[in-house]
Amino acid sequence: MDKNQVLTFEGPELSDREWGKLFVHYFNLLVCREFCLLLIWVANIRPDLPVPTTHELGLIAKAAAVNASTPTPSGFRASLDDAIVALELYANNPRRLDPPLLSAPHSAVRAFAELIAKLPWASDRPIFCCIDEYENLLKGQQSALNTYVKHSTTPLSYKLGVRSNGLYSRATIDNADQLQTPDDYIEIYITEEGFELFAERVAEVRLARVADFEPRVPRSIGDFLPALPVEEEAQLLGVARITEDVLAQLDNDKFANLRAFVSSQTPLRIALLAYWCEAHPGQSLSSLAADWQAHPDTWATRFGNYNHSVLFWLSRGRKGAHIKKYYTGCATFLAMASGNIRYFMELLDRSIAYQLANSEFELNSFALSSRAQTMAAKTVGQKRLEQLEGVSGNGVRLKRLVLGIGRVFFERTRTPGMAPEQNAFTVGGSPPDVNKVLDLLADGVGHLAFESFARSKRTSGTEPGDLEYRIHPIYSALFEISHRRKRRIAFDASVLLELIESPAAGISKLLDNRTSGDDELPEQLGLFAAFFRENPPSETPR
């Protein structure tokens, strides 16, 4: 459903009822044209298979209000093309042209489907009418097509592709009935229906085509998009300076046993010791090291929970570093795409482009480097953030809300003492403020600025709301936060509203005045430094 087409069928020239009839006729013509293309395709690949007779196609043409002088699949298709063009011209010039004859809702479509189903080669096959970008339809147009869905019968079935919160109407054309699930349709969420397998398959089909000409190109997406092990990432992020400092603090005869124990551990595990010491200032490094030696299982569990948090923490103080956290591997890119195949392919495309531009392909390997993957993830996140302004009337406010919340989670992610990998939130506060924020978040979910989930469990009996939210993971590399759906925090709606109008004040409240300087921001996020310093204009003295 193209916006340019559907928005043609509205305006002051005609009544809503007249526009509705024109749109229904337009849809009938489009579907009948697809049926003709199906028949033409079958005839081309299997000329021996039967197609409907000219008499049968002539009856369908009459039902579609089309003058088909040559009722063959090709001739009918040409007549439909003429009718579609004539209808589009009338829709744009309703006061200057004579109105066309209109077909009845669903009649021609259903008759055409039943005609095809009678053919021997189609008798045991369902016929699916797939309508993508259903959210582009106006509310009344959705109601009209909902009627098709509600009254569809074998062999014809409808599949609607629609973004979250994009189904604006469940009513039918006369508002007498509502679409009900599971009576009339079943909702399928692509992220829960094998998206990972689908995306990997799409990528590997393309890799195979390239590998036929260049054998060094991996055919496996996992080999082409390798993940960076956490210990190797820690080395790249400068963990050595932390381990040296820890061992220096234990460089004392009375700590010789502890120093030997700690020095036998991996650098990232040693960094966890320093991280935990900073998070618990009342405990000394030596006492924590002794506890680690006495309770290795407890610390092994702690490492499993906090090793990613330590990676984010390592970036503190590394001013000027281009990369302060890596985002690599097929699983990471799939999580960041979160069910959106275009996001996944864009991440791959940007990674390849970066590696080509920087001559980082090795002679014997065409695998994507960790740097190329990470820089691509940052670039895609920045691009998507900049595009938010134009997605809806709330675009500017959505962008400001994403920036503000992203900065809050950036600070919390790299601050010891916080719960590990916080990147989700709930909204509470006064009902008027909550409603304003939830309306904005619903729009944001529809435009992939945020994601929403049913509450998994409540952390307190008074915690408000039924949904938890997070910034869409495509922005995670931009804000240097976890791409994984993890722990949540409660935000007050009034502060979130303040975050939009006065980012500096809102961020300060949400972080209890604990913010890093601009020079600590990730490189791409530094472009928005002025936004983070923005305060409400002072009142003019009276």
C-alpha positions as CSV (number, residue, x, y, z in Angstrom):
1,M,0.0,0.0,0.0
2,D,1.8,3.1,-1.3
3,K,1.1,6.3,0.6
4,N,1.0,8.3,-2.6
5,Q,-1.8,6.1,-3.9
6,V,-3.9,5.7,-0.8
7,L,-3.8,9.4,0.0
8,T,-5.2,10.1,-3.4
9,F,-8.6,8.8,-2.2
10,E,-9.5,11.6,0.1
11,G,-10.3,15.3,-0.1
12,P,-13.1,17.9,0.0
13,E,-14.2,17.2,-3.5
14,L,-16.2,14.1,-2.6
15,S,-17.8,12.6,0.5
16,D,-16.1,10.0,2.6
17,R,-18.6,7.4,1.3
18,E,-17.8,8.3,-2.3
19,W,-14.1,8.1,-1.7
20,G,-14.5,4.8,0.1
21,K,-16.3,3.3,-2.9
22,L,-13.6,4.6,-5.3
23,F,-10.9,3.0,-3.1
24,V,-12.6,-0.3,-2.9
25,H,-12.9,-0.4,-6.7
26,Y,-9.2,0.6,-7.0
27,F,-8.3,-2.3,-4.7
28,N,-10.4,-4.7,-6.8
29,L,-8.6,-3.7,-9.9
30,L,-5.2,-4.1,-8.4
31,V,-6.0,-7.6,-7.1
32,C,-7.6,-8.7,-10.4
33,R,-4.4,-7.5,-12.2
34,E,-2.3,-9.7,-9.9
35,F,-4.5,-12.6,-10.8
36,C,-3.9,-11.9,-14.4
37,L,-0.2,-11.8,-13.9
38,L,-0.4,-15.1,-12.1
39,L,-2.2,-16.7,-15.1
40,I,0.3,-15.1,-17.6
41,W,3.2,-16.5,-15.5
42,V,1.7,-20.0,-15.4
43,A,1.1,-19.9,-19.2
44,N,4.7,-18.9,-19.9
45,I,6.3,-21.6,-17.8
46,R,3.7,-24.4,-18.6
47,P,1.9,-23.7,-21.9
48,D,0.2,-27.1,-21.5
49,L,-1.7,-26.1,-18.4
50,P,-5.3,-24.8,-18.8
51,V,-6.3,-21.2,-18.1
52,P,-9.8,-19.8,-17.8
53,T,-11.8,-19.4,-21.0
54,T,-12.5,-16.0,-22.6
55,H,-16.2,-16.3,-21.5
56,E,-15.1,-16.9,-17.9
57,L,-12.7,-14.0,-17.9
58,G,-15.3,-11.8,-19.6
59,L,-17.7,-12.4,-16.7
60,I,-14.9,-11.4,-14.2
61,A,-14.3,-8.3,-16.3
62,K,-17.9,-7.3,-16.0
63,A,-17.9,-7.9,-12.2
64,A,-14.8,-5.7,-12.1
65,A,-16.6,-3.0,-14.2
66,V,-13.9,-3.2,-16.8
67,N,-14.4,-3.2,-20.6
68,A,-12.2,-6.1,-21.7
69,S,-12.3,-6.2,-25.4
70,T,-9.9,-9.2,-25.4
71,P,-10.8,-11.4,-22.4
72,T,-7.6,-13.4,-22.3
73,P,-5.2,-13.1,-19.4
74,S,-2.9,-10.7,-21.3
75,G,-5.8,-8.8,-22.8
76,F,-7.7,-8.5,-19.5
77,R,-4.4,-7.3,-17.8
78,A,-4.1,-4.6,-20.4
79,S,-7.8,-3.5,-19.8
80,L,-7.1,-3.5,-16.1
81,D,-4.1,-1.2,-16.6
82,D,-6.2,1.2,-18.6
83,A,-8.9,1.1,-15.9
84,I,-6.4,1.7,-13.1
85,V,-4.9,4.7,-14.9
86,A,-8.4,6.2,-15.6
87,L,-9.4,5.8,-12.0
88,E,-6.2,7.4,-10.7
89,L,-6.8,10.3,-13.1
90,Y,-10.4,10.7,-11.9
91,A,-9.3,10.5,-8.2
92,N,-7.0,13.4,-8.8
93,N,-9.5,15.4,-10.9
94,P,-13.0,14.4,-9.6
95,R,-14.5,17.7,-10.6
96,R,-13.2,17.7,-14.2
97,L,-13.8,14.1,-15.3
98,D,-16.8,11.9,-15.4
99,P,-17.0,9.3,-12.6
100,P,-16.2,5.7,-13.6
101,L,-18.4,2.6,-13.1
102,L,-17.5,1.0,-9.8
103,S,-17.3,-2.7,-8.8
104,A,-18.9,-4.1,-5.7
105,P,-16.7,-4.8,-2.7
106,H,-15.0,-8.2,-2.9
107,S,-17.2,-9.5,-5.6
108,A,-14.8,-9.6,-8.6
109,V,-11.9,-10.6,-6.3
110,R,-13.7,-13.6,-4.8
111,A,-15.1,-14.7,-8.2
112,F,-11.6,-14.6,-9.8
113,A,-10.1,-16.6,-6.9
114,E,-12.9,-19.2,-7.2
115,L,-12.4,-19.4,-11.0
116,I,-8.6,-20.1,-10.6
117,A,-9.3,-22.6,-7.9
118,K,-11.4,-24.7,-10.4
119,L,-8.3,-25.2,-12.6
120,P,-6.7,-28.6,-12.1
121,W,-3.3,-27.3,-11.3
122,A,-4.7,-25.0,-8.6
123,S,-7.5,-27.1,-7.1
124,D,-5.5,-28.2,-4.0
125,R,-3.8,-24.9,-3.3
126,P,-4.8,-21.9,-1.2
127,I,-4.6,-18.5,-2.7
128,F,-3.1,-15.8,-0.6
129,C,-3.6,-12.1,-1.1
130,C,-0.7,-10.4,0.6
131,I,-1.1,-6.7,1.5
132,D,2.1,-5.1,2.8
133,E,2.5,-1.8,4.7
134,Y,-1.1,-2.0,5.8
135,E,-0.4,0.9,8.2
136,N,-0.2,3.3,5.2
137,L,-4.0,3.0,4.7
138,L,-6.3,5.6,6.2
139,K,-8.6,4.4,9.0
140,G,-11.6,4.1,6.7
141,Q,-9.6,2.2,4.1
142,Q,-8.5,-0.3,6.6
143,S,-12.1,-0.8,7.7
144,A,-13.0,-1.4,4.0
145,L,-10.3,-4.1,3.6
146,N,-11.0,-5.5,7.0
147,T,-14.4,-6.5,5.5
148,Y,-12.6,-8.5,2.8
149,V,-10.7,-10.3,5.6
150,K,-13.7,-11.0,7.7
151,H,-15.8,-12.5,4.9
152,S,-13.0,-14.3,3.0
153,T,-13.7,-17.9,2.2
154,T,-11.8,-20.8,0.7
155,P,-9.7,-20.8,-1.4
156,L,-8.9,-17.1,-0.8
157,S,-7.1,-16.0,2.3
158,Y,-5.5,-12.6,3.3
159,K,-2.1,-11.9,4.8
160,L,-1.5,-8.4,6.1
161,G,1.9,-7.0,6.8
162,V,1.6,-4.2,9.4
163,R,4.0,-2.6,11.8
164,S,3.3,-2.5,15.5
165,N,0.4,-0.2,16.4
166,G,-0.3,0.2,12.7
167,L,-3.7,-1.5,12.7
168,Y,-5.8,1.7,13.3
169,S,-9.2,0.0,12.8
170,R,-10.6,-3.4,13.5
171,A,-14.0,-2.3,12.3
172,T,-15.6,-3.4,9.0
173,I,-17.0,-1.2,6.3
174,D,-20.3,-0.6,8.0
175,N,-18.9,-0.5,11.5
176,A,-21.3,-3.3,12.4
177,D,-18.7,-6.0,12.9
178,Q,-15.2,-6.0,14.3
179,L,-12.3,-8.2,13.4
180,Q,-11.8,-10.7,16.2
181,T,-8.7,-12.8,16.9
182,P,-8.6,-15.8,16.6
183,D,-12.1,-16.0,14.9
184,D,-11.2,-13.9,11.9
185,Y,-7.4,-13.7,11.9
186,I,-4.3,-14.7,13.8
187,E,-1.5,-12.3,14.8
188,I,2.0,-13.5,14.0
189,Y,5.0,-11.6,15.3
190,I,7.9,-12.0,12.9
191,T,10.5,-11.8,15.6
192,E,8.9,-14.9,17.2
193,E,8.5,-16.8,14.0
194,G,12.1,-17.8,13.0
195,F,13.4,-14.4,11.9
196,E,16.9,-15.4,12.7
197,L,16.8,-18.5,10.4
198,F,15.2,-16.4,7.7
199,A,17.7,-13.6,7.9
200,E,20.7,-16.0,8.0
201,R,19.3,-17.8,4.9
202,V,18.9,-14.5,3.0
203,A,22.5,-13.5,3.8
204,E,23.9,-16.9,2.9
205,V,22.1,-17.1,-0.4
206,R,23.9,-13.8,-1.3
207,L,27.2,-15.0,0.0
208,A,27.0,-18.2,-2.0
209,R,26.5,-16.2,-5.2
210,V,29.7,-14.2,-4.5
211,A,31.6,-17.3,-3.3
212,D,31.0,-18.9,-6.7
213,F,33.3,-16.2,-8.2
214,E,35.6,-15.6,-5.2
215,P,36.2,-18.8,-3.2
216,R,37.8,-16.9,-0.3
217,V,34.4,-15.4,0.6
218,P,32.8,-17.4,3.4
219,R,29.6,-19.1,2.6
220,S,28.5,-19.2,6.3
221,I,27.2,-15.9,7.8
222,G,28.8,-16.9,11.0
223,D,32.2,-17.1,9.4
224,F,31.6,-13.9,7.4
225,L,30.4,-12.0,10.5
226,P,32.6,-13.4,13.3
227,A,31.9,-12.4,16.9
228,L,34.6,-11.0,19.1
229,P,35.2,-13.1,22.2
230,V,34.8,-11.0,25.4
231,E,38.4,-11.5,26.6
232,E,39.7,-10.3,23.2
233,E,37.4,-7.4,23.3
234,A,38.6,-6.5,26.8
235,Q,42.1,-6.4,25.5
236,L,41.1,-4.0,22.7
237,L,39.3,-1.8,25.2
238,G,42.4,-1.4,27.4
239,V,41.8,-3.9,30.1
240,A,45.6,-4.1,30.6
241,R,45.7,-0.8,32.4
242,I,43.1,-2.1,34.9
243,T,44.9,-5.4,35.6
244,E,48.2,-3.6,36.1
245,D,46.7,-1.3,38.6
246,V,45.0,-4.2,40.5
247,L,48.2,-6.2,40.7
248,A,50.1,-3.1,41.7
249,Q,47.7,-2.6,44.7
250,L,48.4,-6.2,45.7
251,D,52.2,-5.9,45.3
252,N,52.9,-6.4,49.0
253,D,54.4,-9.3,50.9
254,K,51.3,-9.8,53.0
255,F,49.2,-10.1,49.8
256,A,51.6,-12.4,48.0
257,N,49.2,-15.3,48.1
258,L,46.3,-13.2,46.9
259,R,48.4,-11.6,44.2
260,A,49.4,-15.0,42.9
261,F,45.8,-16.1,42.8
262,V,44.5,-13.0,41.1
263,S,47.4,-12.9,38.5
264,S,46.4,-16.4,37.5
265,Q,43.0,-15.2,36.3
266,T,42.0,-13.8,32.9
267,P,42.3,-10.0,32.5
268,L,38.5,-9.4,32.3
269,R,38.0,-11.4,35.5
270,I,40.7,-9.3,37.2
271,A,38.9,-6.2,35.9
272,L,35.7,-7.4,37.5
273,L,37.5,-7.2,40.9
274,A,38.3,-3.5,40.3
275,Y,34.8,-2.9,39.0
276,W,33.3,-4.5,42.1
277,C,35.6,-2.5,44.4
278,E,34.5,0.8,42.8
279,A,30.8,-0.3,43.1
280,H,31.3,-1.0,46.8
281,P,33.6,1.7,48.2
282,G,33.4,0.3,51.7
283,Q,35.3,-2.8,50.8
284,S,39.0,-2.9,50.0
285,L,40.5,-4.5,46.9
286,S,42.4,-7.0,49.1
287,S,39.3,-8.1,51.0
288,L,37.4,-8.6,47.8
289,A,40.3,-10.6,46.4
290,A,40.3,-12.8,49.5
291,D,36.6,-13.3,49.1
292,W,37.1,-14.3,45.5
293,Q,39.7,-16.9,46.5
294,A,37.4,-18.3,49.3
295,H,34.2,-18.3,47.2
296,P,35.2,-19.0,43.5
297,D,31.7,-20.2,42.6
298,T,30.0,-17.0,43.8
299,W,32.5,-14.9,41.7
300,A,32.0,-17.2,38.7
301,T,28.3,-16.4,38.8
302,R,29.0,-12.8,39.3
303,F,31.3,-12.8,36.3
304,G,28.5,-14.3,34.2
305,N,26.1,-11.6,35.3
306,Y,28.5,-8.6,35.0
307,N,31.2,-9.4,32.4
308,H,29.3,-7.3,29.8
309,S,28.9,-4.5,32.3
310,V,32.7,-4.5,32.9
311,L,33.3,-4.1,29.1
312,F,31.1,-1.0,29.1
313,W,32.9,0.3,32.2
314,L,36.3,-0.1,30.6
315,S,35.5,2.9,28.4
316,R,35.5,5.3,31.2
317,G,38.4,7.6,31.0
318,R,39.4,6.6,27.5
319,K,38.8,10.0,26.1
320,G,39.3,10.3,22.3
321,A,38.9,6.5,21.7
322,H,37.0,5.9,18.5
323,I,35.5,2.6,19.8
324,K,34.6,2.2,23.5
325,K,32.5,-0.9,23.0
326,Y,32.4,-3.5,20.2
327,Y,29.2,-4.8,18.5
328,T,30.1,-7.9,16.5
329,G,28.8,-11.2,15.4
330,C,25.7,-12.5,13.6
331,A,23.8,-13.0,16.8
332,T,24.4,-9.3,17.8
333,F,23.4,-8.0,14.4
334,L,20.2,-10.1,14.4
335,A,19.4,-8.8,17.9
336,M,20.0,-5.2,16.8
337,A,17.7,-5.7,13.7
338,S,15.0,-7.1,16.0
339,G,13.0,-8.8,13.3
340,N,13.6,-6.2,10.6
341,I,15.3,-7.7,7.6
342,R,16.1,-4.3,6.2
343,Y,18.0,-3.4,9.3
344,F,20.0,-6.6,9.2
345,M,20.9,-6.2,5.6
346,E,21.8,-2.5,6.1
347,L,24.2,-3.5,9.0
348,L,25.9,-6.0,6.7
349,D,26.0,-3.5,3.8
350,R,27.6,-0.8,5.9
351,S,30.1,-3.2,7.4
352,I,31.2,-4.3,3.9
353,A,31.4,-0.7,2.7
354,Y,33.5,0.4,5.7
355,Q,35.9,-2.5,5.3
356,L,36.3,-1.8,1.6
357,A,36.8,1.9,2.1
358,N,39.5,1.3,4.7
359,S,41.2,-1.6,2.9
360,E,40.7,-3.9,5.9
361,F,40.0,-7.1,3.9
362,E,42.9,-9.4,4.5
363,L,44.5,-11.3,1.6
364,N,43.4,-14.7,2.7
365,S,40.1,-13.8,4.4
366,F,37.0,-11.8,3.5
367,A,35.5,-12.0,7.0
368,L,34.3,-8.6,8.4
369,S,36.5,-7.1,11.0
370,S,35.3,-6.2,14.5
371,R,36.0,-2.6,13.8
372,A,34.0,-2.6,10.5
373,Q,31.1,-4.2,12.2
374,T,31.1,-1.8,15.1
375,M,31.5,1.3,13.0
376,A,28.7,0.1,10.7
377,A,26.4,-0.4,13.7
378,K,27.1,3.1,15.0
379,T,26.5,4.6,11.5
380,V,23.2,2.8,11.0
381,G,22.0,3.9,14.5
382,Q,22.9,7.5,13.8
383,K,21.2,7.4,10.4
384,R,18.0,6.0,11.8
385,L,18.0,8.5,14.6
386,E,18.3,11.4,12.2
387,Q,15.5,10.0,10.1
388,L,13.1,9.9,13.1
389,E,12.2,13.6,12.6
390,G,10.3,12.9,9.4
391,V,8.4,9.8,10.3
392,S,5.3,11.4,11.9
393,G,4.0,14.6,13.5
394,N,5.7,13.5,16.7
395,G,9.1,12.9,14.9
396,V,11.0,15.7,16.6
397,R,9.7,14.8,20.1
398,L,10.5,11.1,19.5
399,K,14.0,11.9,18.5
400,R,14.5,14.1,21.6
401,L,13.0,11.3,23.8
402,V,15.3,8.7,22.3
403,L,18.3,10.9,22.7
404,G,17.5,11.7,26.3
405,I,16.7,8.1,27.4
406,G,19.7,6.9,25.4
407,R,22.0,9.2,27.3
408,V,20.6,8.1,30.6
409,F,21.2,4.4,29.9
410,F,24.6,5.2,28.5
411,E,25.6,6.7,31.9
412,R,23.9,3.9,33.9
413,T,25.5,1.2,31.8
414,R,29.1,2.3,32.5
415,T,28.6,3.2,36.2
416,P,29.5,0.5,38.8
417,G,26.8,-0.2,41.4
418,M,23.9,-0.3,38.9
419,A,22.1,-3.4,38.0
420,P,23.8,-5.0,35.0
421,E,22.7,-4.2,31.5
422,Q,19.7,-2.0,32.3
423,N,18.1,-0.9,29.0
424,A,14.3,-1.2,29.6
425,F,11.9,1.0,31.5
426,T,8.4,1.4,32.7
427,V,6.4,4.6,33.0
428,G,4.7,5.7,36.2
429,G,3.4,8.9,37.8
430,S,0.3,11.0,37.5
431,P,-2.3,9.6,35.0
432,P,-2.3,12.7,32.7
433,D,1.4,12.6,32.3
434,V,1.5,8.9,31.9
435,N,-1.1,9.0,29.2
436,K,0.9,11.7,27.3
437,V,4.1,9.6,27.5
438,L,2.4,6.4,26.6
439,D,0.8,7.9,23.5
440,L,4.2,9.2,22.4
441,L,5.8,5.8,23.1
442,A,3.0,4.0,21.1
443,D,3.8,6.2,18.1
444,G,7.5,5.5,18.7
445,V,6.9,1.8,18.7
446,G,5.1,2.1,15.4
447,H,8.0,3.9,13.9
448,L,10.7,1.7,15.4
449,A,12.0,4.2,17.8
450,F,11.1,2.0,20.7
451,E,10.0,-1.5,21.4
452,S,7.3,-2.6,23.9
453,F,6.9,-5.9,25.7
454,A,4.3,-7.4,28.1
455,R,5.6,-7.0,31.6
456,S,7.5,-10.2,32.5
457,K,7.2,-9.7,36.3
458,R,6.7,-6.8,38.7
459,T,9.5,-5.7,41.0
460,S,6.9,-4.3,43.5
461,G,3.2,-4.5,44.1
462,T,2.7,-0.8,43.3
463,E,4.6,-0.7,40.1
464,P,2.4,0.9,37.4
465,G,1.6,0.0,33.8
466,D,1.3,-3.1,31.8
467,L,4.1,-2.7,29.4
468,E,7.8,-2.2,29.5
469,Y,9.7,-0.3,26.8
470,R,13.2,0.0,25.5
471,I,15.0,2.0,22.8
472,H,15.0,0.0,19.6
473,P,18.2,-2.0,19.7
474,I,19.3,-0.6,16.3
475,Y,20.4,2.4,18.4
476,S,22.4,0.4,20.9
477,A,25.8,0.9,19.3
478,L,25.2,4.7,19.0
479,F,24.5,5.0,22.7
480,E,26.9,2.3,23.7
481,I,24.3,0.3,25.7
482,S,23.4,-3.4,25.7
483,H,21.7,-4.7,22.6
484,R,20.2,-7.5,24.7
485,R,16.8,-7.2,26.3
486,K,17.7,-7.2,30.0
487,R,16.7,-5.4,33.2
488,R,14.4,-2.4,33.5
489,I,14.0,0.7,35.6
490,A,11.0,2.8,36.4
491,F,10.8,6.4,35.0
492,D,8.4,9.1,36.1
493,A,6.3,10.4,33.3
494,S,6.7,14.0,34.3
495,V,10.5,13.7,34.1
496,L,10.3,12.0,30.7
497,L,8.2,15.0,29.5
498,E,10.8,17.3,30.9
499,L,13.5,15.3,29.1
500,I,11.9,16.3,25.8
501,E,11.6,20.0,26.6
502,S,14.7,20.4,28.7
503,P,17.1,17.6,28.2
504,A,19.8,18.7,30.6
505,A,17.4,19.1,33.5
506,G,15.6,15.8,32.7
507,I,18.8,13.8,32.4
508,S,20.2,15.3,35.6
509,K,17.1,14.2,37.5
510,L,17.1,10.7,36.1
511,L,20.8,10.3,37.0
512,D,20.9,12.2,40.3
513,N,23.3,14.7,38.8
514,R,25.9,12.1,37.9
515,T,26.7,12.7,34.2
516,S,30.0,12.5,32.4
517,G,31.5,15.3,30.5
518,D,31.0,15.8,26.8
519,D,34.5,14.4,26.1
520,E,33.4,11.0,27.5
521,L,30.5,10.7,24.9
522,P,30.9,8.1,22.1
523,E,32.1,9.7,18.9
524,Q,28.8,9.8,17.0
525,L,26.9,10.7,20.2
526,G,29.2,13.7,20.7
527,L,27.5,15.3,17.7
528,F,24.5,15.8,19.9
529,A,26.4,17.3,22.8
530,A,24.6,20.7,22.4
531,F,21.3,18.9,22.8
532,F,22.4,17.3,26.1
533,R,23.3,20.7,27.5
534,E,20.0,22.3,26.5
535,N,18.0,23.9,29.3
536,P,14.6,25.6,29.2
537,P,14.8,29.3,28.2
538,S,14.9,31.6,31.2
539,E,11.8,33.7,31.8
540,T,11.9,37.3,30.7
541,P,11.9,39.6,33.7
542,R,8.8,41.6,34.2
